[in-house]
Amino acid sequence: MTTNVNEYIYREIQPEFNSEITQKFIAAGLEIIRACISCGTCSGSCPSGRRTALRTRSLIRRALIGDKSVLSDINLWFCSTCYTCQERCPRNLPVTDLILKLRNIAVEEGEILETHLNLCKVFYDTGHGVPVNAPEHQAWRELRKSLDLDELPPTVHSSQKDLKECQTLMKLNGFKQLLDKLSAQKEVEIMLA
């Protein structure tokens, strides 16, 4: 990037003009978001945007101006992380990384889809997003046996020791605590509804 673009990105801005979301981008090393010129290339080239209401440029712009409603916007979850927007961005911005960071911020703020929360619970409990050892997946186990494979693949499905190790890692990195917090929030929301 040219010197003037770098100077623009790293310029001192009065803190009151920086949104809380922008501050989280900066803390994550994504201060380059300030170089977005809102050209729309990301939105125009987005494969998901052709089929959904996902407008990448709009999400980024809303994050920059501090519109917290972006965190509860369902469109935030429609990005398939194909990186097309990032490959085509004339400013070489890490657009997909920005979307992923927005998702992380959304989850930290308690904005998570019920389906994602349920998937996280299953992942913690079984070590997989789609556990083959669940009772409703008996047909898969039968298919594996018919192909002379072990009924359960050589993953945490068949090793309680490895599953416990994965769960320990999820506790150590804060995943389990976040999952418990989000589950409790959802329970309160259900009771209040």
N, C-alpha and C positions, 0 to 999 in steps of 0.2 A: 504494500500500500504506500501511497505517497506520504511525504512528511506532513502535509497539511491535514490529511485525513487522520493520521495518527495523533496529531496535536488536538484535533477536534474530539476524537474519542476519549483521550485522556485528560481533557481540559478540566479545570476546577469549576464545578457547578455549585451554586449555592444549595446546600442540603435541602432547604425547604422546597426546592423545585424538583427534587428527585423523589419519585414514588417509592413506596416501601418495596414494591415488586422489583423496580429497577435496582434498588440497593441489594436485593437478594441475587440478582443477576451479576452485579459487580462483585459481590462476595464470592460468587462461584467462578470468577475469572471470565465472565461473559460480558464485560463492559463494552465490548465491540458492538453490542446491540444499538448503542447510540449512533452508530454510523449508518443505520438503516435510512434509506432515502424514500421509503414507501413507493417504490416504483411498481410494485405489484407482480414482479416476475415470479415470486414464490407462489402466489395465489394462482397466477395464470398457468403455471406448469404443474400444478399439484394434481396427480391422478385421483386422489380421494376427493378433491374439490370438484371434480367433474360429476361425481355421483352424490355428493353430500353438500351441506352448507358450509363446509370448512373453508375459511378464507384466512390463510396463514398471515398475510399482511395485516389484516384486521386484528388478529390475536396479538401480534407483536406490538402494533400501535397502541392497542388498549392497555397492554402491560406497561408500555413506556409512559403513558399518561396517568397510570395509577388506577385504572378502572378495575376494581377488585371483582366485578361481576365476570371478568374473563375467567376467573378460577372456577366458577360454577357453570361455565358454558359447555354444553355437551359436545360442541364441535372440537374442543380441545382434545378429545379422545378419539377423533376420527383420523388423525394423522397415522399413517401406516409406517412411518420412519423409513421411507424408501430413499431419502436423501436427494430426490430430484430437485427440490427447491434449493438446497445447499449447493448442488453442482452448478445451478444456473444463476445464482445470485451475483449481480455485477459487482457487489462490494465484498464478495467472498465471505459473507457472514455465515456462522455455524447455525443456520436456521433451525435445523432439526434438533440440535442441542438446546436451542432456546425453547422449543416446544417441549422437549423432555423436562427441562428445568421448570417450565410453567406447570407441567403435570406434577412434578415433585412438590412445588410450592402449594399447589391445589390440595394435594394429599395432606401436607403438613397442616393446612388450614381446615382439614376435615371434609374437603370436597372430593368425594370418591364415589364412583358409581357402585351400586349394590352388587352388580355382577363382578366387578373387580375386587371388591371386599370379600365376597364369597370365594373367589379364586385364590386370594391371598390366604384365607383360612385353610382351604384344601391344600395349598402348597405347603403351609407350615405343618399341617397334620400328616401329610403323606410324602412330602418331598417332590411332588409332581403336580402340575396343573391339571392333568388328566390321569388320575391314578388307575392303572390297569388292574389293581388288586381290589377295587371297589366291587361290591356284589353285582351292580348293574353292568359290569364289564366281563361277565363270565364268558360271553361269546369270544372275546379277544383271547382269553386264556385258552379256550378250547382250540381256537385257530392256531395259536402258538404250539400247542401240543401236537396238533395234526401235522405241523411242519417240522416235527422232531426238535422243537426248541423247548427250553425250560418254560414252565407255565408262567413264571414271572421273569422279566428281564433282569440281567445282573446289575441292577441299580439299587437305589434305596428301597425299591419295591420288595426286594428279597433280602435286605440286610438291615435289621433293626439297629445294629451298631452304627451303620452309616447314616441312617435316618436321624438318630440321636445326635450325631456329630453335626449334621446339617441344621438341626434345631438349635443346637448350642451356638452355632455361628449366627443364626438368625436372632438369637437373644443378645449376643455380644454386639452386633451391629445396630441394634435398636429396632429391627424389623418387628419383633414380637411385641415390644412395648407400644409401637405405633399401631400395630394391628389391634391390640387390646383397647387402646384409646379410641380408635375409630369404631370398633364394635360397640363400645359403651355409648359413644355419641349416637350411633344409629339406633340403639335400643331406646335411648331417651327420645329421639325424634319420633319413633314409632309410638311410644307411649303418649306423647303430646299430640299426635295426629288424631 
